[in-house]
């Protein structure tokens, strides 16, 4: 059986390691940097395979993806150049390093076997991170002003990271039954189930409502695709939660829909300020890194806070900082993998297909991520953004075999 080229294998494991170590961003940066340095050698070894005709269902969305990435990067440079404070805005150029992980994934994570290795590794890390967060409950964490955050510096990063892991795991358990030899006796199924319990408990006890909403949206989508009749049980499940859950948890959940909740009202005030920023400079934005500094100028008089680090909405933040073209590019970047995953999921036989768990894991994870992004600037959180970029790349990486018509043995490695 043919072995993969050594540069490709090395670059793959370096890329995978940068995701497996996101709980320590400095270490993740080291692995990411080494993976980028290995990219020229990988480029030469995979050049012939890239020249093969692309699959029709993948070709157009793939062009959207690269076009959207190019427009987003160009928008960043234009926004920095047009910024009232270009030196301060230039700090946002560091995002280019993280964005480079997207095209790198398309080169080094080639085929189903490599994709599954990364997904399984990330899922396992997510479970361990969740356990670390739950352990903090015994150290005085757990209250609203001291939430669990695991090995991360902030609870939003913690909940955003394990949210993406969670949806990949939910899809694996719901749609990957054919892969678990032995059924319910399979150890592969049991470690995923254990990770699911830990992650969902941690998300719930993190008290992070944006993650709750993202989780609800992603799980509802997957359940609707797996067994629509289960949706009828959701009202009963909600009643059981309200009756059985601790009172502080119930109060936190009910506050999600309360417009007079201080945090909710403050987000409305941020949205008002963000829209005013966009109206002032719709094409280039007010400048990267300047929302925090200029928020008091645009702040609504009734807002609770005079200062905010960001607008708590990824899409509004990008539009305010960099303009509407950059927002359009970000939306296209998120849409392209959804189109590919849906097309190939249906073409391979729907939920009974051999890779349904990966196609639907992409759909569920990106829906959850973007719904959460309506209430939190998770696109600006490097650790979460890097994992999200892998999920964006996932369906294109998975489609390599069909796109390039490679030998089965070579693709599987």
C-alpha positions in Angstrom: 0.0 0.0 0.0 1.4 3.4 -1.1 2.7 5.7 1.6 1.9 9.4 1.6 4.7 11.7 0.8 6.7 12.6 4.0 6.3 16.3 3.7 2.6 15.9 3.4 2.4 13.6 6.4 4.6 15.9 8.5 2.5 19.0 7.5 -0.7 17.1 8.3 0.4 16.3 11.9 1.7 19.8 12.5 -1.6 21.2 11.3 -3.6 18.7 13.4 -1.4 19.5 16.4 -2.2 23.2 16.2 -5.8 22.4 16.6 -5.2 19.8 19.4 -3.3 22.4 21.4 -5.7 25.4 21.1 -6.1 25.3 24.9 -2.6 26.8 24.9 -2.4 29.4 22.2 1.3 29.9 22.3 1.9 26.2 21.7 -0.7 26.2 19.0 1.1 29.1 17.3 4.3 27.1 17.2 2.7 24.1 15.5 0.8 26.4 13.1 4.0 28.2 12.2 5.9 24.9 11.5 2.9 23.8 9.4 3.1 27.0 7.3 6.9 26.5 6.9 6.3 23.0 5.6 3.7 24.2 3.1 6.1 24.9 0.1 7.3 21.2 0.2 3.7 20.0 0.4 2.8 22.3 -2.5 5.2 20.6 -4.8 4.2 17.0 -3.7 0.5 17.7 -4.3 0.7 19.9 -7.4 -0.2 17.1 -9.9 -3.2 16.1 -7.9 -4.5 19.7 -7.6 -4.4 19.9 -11.5 -7.1 17.2 -11.8 -10.6 18.3 -12.8 -12.8 19.3 -9.8 -16.1 17.7 -9.0 -18.9 19.8 -10.4 -20.7 19.9 -7.0 -17.6 21.2 -5.3 -16.0 23.4 -8.0 -18.3 26.4 -7.8 -18.5 26.6 -4.0 -14.7 26.2 -3.9 -14.3 29.2 -6.1 -16.7 31.1 -3.8 -14.6 30.1 -0.9 -11.3 31.4 -2.3 -13.0 34.5 -3.7 -14.5 35.2 -0.3 -11.2 34.7 1.4 -9.4 37.0 -1.0 -12.1 39.7 -0.7 -12.0 39.4 3.1 -8.2 39.7 3.2 -8.3 42.6 0.7 -10.9 44.3 2.8 -8.7 44.0 5.9 -5.8 45.8 4.1 -8.1 48.5 2.7 -9.7 49.1 6.1 -6.3 49.4 7.7 -5.1 51.9 5.0 -8.3 53.9 5.3 -8.4 53.9 9.1 -8.2 57.2 10.9 -5.5 55.5 13.1 -3.7 53.2 10.8 -1.0 52.3 13.3 -3.5 51.1 15.8 -5.6 49.3 13.1 -2.5 47.5 11.8 -2.6 45.2 14.8 -5.5 43.5 13.1 -3.2 42.2 10.4 -2.1 39.4 12.8 -5.4 37.7 11.8 -3.7 36.9 8.5 -1.7 34.1 10.2 -4.9 32.5 11.4 -6.6 32.9 8.0 -3.7 31.1 6.4 -4.9 27.9 8.3 -7.9 27.7 5.9 -6.0 27.2 2.6 -3.4 25.1 4.4 -6.1 22.7 5.6 -7.2 22.3 2.0 -3.7 21.1 1.1 -2.7 18.9 4.0 -6.0 17.4 5.3 -6.7 15.3 2.2 -9.4 12.6 2.2 -11.7 11.0 4.6 -9.1 9.2 6.8 -7.2 12.4 7.6 -10.4 14.4 8.2 -11.6 11.7 10.6 -8.3 11.8 12.5 -8.6 15.5 13.0 -12.3 15.4 13.9 -11.7 12.6 16.4 -8.7 14.3 17.9 -10.5 17.6 18.3 -13.5 15.9 19.8 -11.4 14.1 22.4 -9.6 17.4 23.3 -13.0 19.0 23.6 -14.1 16.4 26.1 -10.9 16.8 28.1 -11.2 20.5 28.1 -14.8 20.2 29.3 -13.7 17.9 32.2 -11.1 20.5 33.1 -13.8 23.2 33.2 -16.2 21.0 35.3 -13.3 20.3 37.8 -13.2 24.1 38.4 -16.6 23.8 40.1 -14.8 22.3 43.1 -12.4 25.3 43.2 -15.0 28.1 43.7 -16.0 28.6 40.1 -19.6 28.4 38.8 -21.2 31.7 39.7 -22.2 34.2 37.1 -19.2 36.5 38.0 -16.7 33.6 38.1 -17.8 31.1 35.4 -15.9 28.0 34.5 -13.4 28.4 31.7 -11.2 25.3 31.7 -7.7 26.0 30.5 -8.7 29.1 28.5 -8.5 32.7 29.7 -12.2 33.5 29.2 -15.5 31.5 29.5 -16.6 32.7 26.1 -13.5 31.1 24.5 -14.2 27.9 26.6 -17.8 27.6 25.6 -17.2 28.6 21.9 -14.5 25.9 21.5 -16.4 23.1 23.1 -19.6 24.1 21.2 -18.0 23.3 17.9 -16.6 20.0 19.3 -20.1 19.2 20.6 -21.8 19.4 17.3 -19.2 17.3 15.6 -19.7 14.7 18.3 -23.5 14.9 18.1 -23.4 14.2 14.4 -21.0 11.3 14.9 -23.3 9.6 17.4 -26.5 10.3 15.5 -25.3 9.5 12.0 -22.1 7.4 12.3 -23.7 4.2 13.5 -22.2 2.1 10.7 -18.7 3.0 11.9 -19.2 1.6 15.4 -18.6 -2.1 15.1 -20.4 -3.9 17.9 -23.1 -1.3 18.2 -23.6 -0.2 21.8 -20.7 -2.3 22.9 -18.3 -0.3 20.8 -15.6 1.6 22.8 -15.5 4.2 20.0 -19.1 5.0 20.6 -18.7 5.0 24.4 -15.9 7.5 24.5 -17.8 9.8 22.2 -20.9 9.5 24.4 -18.8 10.2 27.5 -17.3 13.3 25.8 -20.8 14.4 24.8 -22.0 14.2 28.4 -19.0 16.2 29.7 -19.2 18.8 27.0 -22.9 19.4 27.2 -22.8 19.6 31.0 -19.9 22.1 30.8 -21.8 24.2 28.2 -24.9 24.3 30.5 -22.9 25.2 33.6 -20.8 27.8 31.8 -23.9 30.0 31.9 -23.1 31.3 28.4 -26.4 32.0 26.7 -24.9 32.6 23.3 -23.5 29.0 23.4 -26.9 27.7 24.6 -28.6 29.3 21.6 -26.0 28.0 19.2 -26.3 24.5 20.7 -30.1 24.6 20.4 -30.0 25.7 16.8 -27.4 23.0 15.8 -29.0 20.2 17.7 -32.4 21.0 16.4 -31.1 20.9 12.8 -29.5 17.5 13.3 -32.4 16.0 15.2 -34.8 17.2 12.4 -32.6 15.4 9.9 -32.2 12.3 12.0 -35.7 11.8 13.4 -38.2 14.7 12.9 -40.7 13.0 15.2 -38.4 13.6 18.1 -39.0 17.3 17.8 -42.5 16.7 19.3 -40.8 15.8 22.6 -39.0 19.1 22.9 -41.8 21.0 24.8 -41.9 18.2 27.3 -38.1 18.3 27.6 -38.3 22.1 28.2 -40.9 21.6 31.0 -38.8 18.9 32.7 -35.8 21.2 32.6 -37.7 24.1 34.1 -39.0 21.8 36.9 -35.8 19.9 37.6 -33.0 22.3 37.0 -31.5 24.5 39.8 -33.3 27.8 40.2 -30.3 30.0 39.2 -29.9 28.0 36.0 -33.6 28.3 35.1 -33.5 32.1 35.8 -30.5 32.4 33.5 -32.2 30.5 30.8 -35.4 32.6 31.1 -33.4 35.8 31.0 -32.4 35.0 27.4 -35.7 36.3 26.1 -36.0 39.2 28.6 -35.4 42.5 26.7 -35.1 44.3 30.1 -32.2 42.1 31.2 -29.2 44.4 31.6 -27.0 42.3 29.4 -29.6 41.9 26.8 -30.4 45.6 26.7 -26.7 46.4 26.5 -26.5 44.2 23.4 -29.3 46.1 21.8 -27.4 49.3 22.6 -24.3 47.9 21.0 -26.3 47.0 17.9 -27.6 50.5 17.7 -24.0 51.9 18.0 -22.7 49.4 15.5 -25.3 50.3 12.9 -24.4 54.0 13.4 -20.8 53.1 12.7 -21.7 51.2 9.5 -23.9 54.1 8.4 -20.9 56.5 8.8 -18.4 54.5 6.8 -20.3 51.6 5.0 -17.5 50.6 2.6 -14.4 50.6 4.7 -15.6 50.7 8.3 -14.4 52.9 11.1 -11.1 51.0 11.2 -10.0 47.6 12.7 -9.3 47.8 16.4 -11.2 51.1 16.8 -14.6 49.9 17.9 -13.5 49.7 21.5 -12.0 53.2 21.4 -14.8 54.9 19.5 -17.8 53.2 21.1 -18.4 56.1 23.6 -19.0 58.4 20.5 -21.7 56.1 19.1 -23.0 54.8 22.4 -26.8 55.2 23.0 -27.5 57.4 26.1 -29.4 54.6 27.8 -26.7 52.0 27.4 -25.6 50.4 30.7 -21.9 50.4 29.9 -19.7 53.3 28.6 -17.0 51.0 27.4 -17.2 47.6 25.6 -14.3 45.6 24.0 -16.4 44.7 21.0 -20.1 44.7 19.8 -20.9 41.1 20.9 -21.9 40.3 17.4 -19.4 38.9 14.9 -21.1 40.1 11.8 -21.9 43.6 13.1 -18.3 43.9 14.4 -16.8 43.1 11.0 -19.2 45.5 9.2 -18.4 48.3 11.7 -14.7 47.8 11.6 -14.2 46.9 7.9 -17.3 47.7 6.0 -20.1 45.9 4.2 -17.9 44.2 1.5 -16.0 42.4 4.3 -19.2 41.4 5.9 -20.4 40.0 2.5 -17.1 38.1 2.2 -17.5 36.6 5.7 -21.0 35.4 4.9 -19.9 33.8 1.7 -17.0 32.1 3.5 -19.6 30.5 5.9 -22.1 29.7 3.1 -19.7 27.8 0.7 -19.0 24.8 3.0 -22.8 24.5 3.8 -23.6 24.3 0.1 -20.9 21.5 -0.5 -21.9 19.6 2.6 -25.6 19.6 1.7 -25.0 18.6 -1.9 -22.7 15.7 -1.2 -24.8 14.6 1.8 -27.8 14.2 -0.5 -25.8 12.7 -3.3 -24.3 10.0 -1.1 -27.7 8.8 0.2 -28.7 11.2 2.9 -28.5 10.1 6.5 -27.7 6.5 5.5 -24.6 7.6 3.6 -21.1 6.4 4.7 -20.0 10.0 5.5 -23.3 11.5 6.7 -21.8 12.2 10.1 -19.1 14.4 8.6 -21.4 16.3 6.2 -23.9 16.9 8.9 -21.3 17.7 11.5 -20.2 20.5 9.2 -23.8 21.8 8.9 -24.6 21.5 12.6 -21.3 23.0 13.8 -21.4 26.0 11.4 -25.1 26.7 12.2 -24.3 26.6 15.9 -21.2 28.8 15.5 -22.9 31.5 13.5 -26.0 31.6 15.7 -23.8 32.0 18.7 -21.9 34.7 16.7 -25.1 36.8 16.6 -24.6 37.3 20.4 -20.9 37.1 20.8 -17.8 38.1 18.8 -16.6 34.5 18.4 -15.0 35.3 15.0 -12.6 37.5 16.8 -11.6 34.8 19.3 -8.5 33.2 17.8 -8.8 29.8 19.5 -12.5 29.5 18.4 -11.8 31.0 14.9 -9.1 28.5 14.1 -11.4 25.6 14.9 -14.2 27.2 12.9 -11.9 27.6 9.9 -11.1 23.8 10.0 -14.9 23.1 10.0 -15.2 25.5 7.0 -12.5 23.5 5.2 -13.8 20.1 6.2 -16.2 19.4 3.4 -13.7 20.5 0.8 -11.0 18.3 2.3 -13.5 15.4 2.5 -14.3 15.8 -1.2 -10.7 15.5 -2.4 -11.1 11.9 -3.5 -14.0 12.8 -5.8 -12.5 16.0 -6.9 -9.0 14.7 -7.7 -9.9 11.1 -8.6 -6.9 9.8 -6.6 -6.2 6.2 -5.9 -8.2 4.9 -3.0 -5.2 3.8 -1.0 -3.5 7.1 -1.3 -6.6 9.1 -0.4 -7.3 7.0 2.7 -4.0 8.0 4.2 
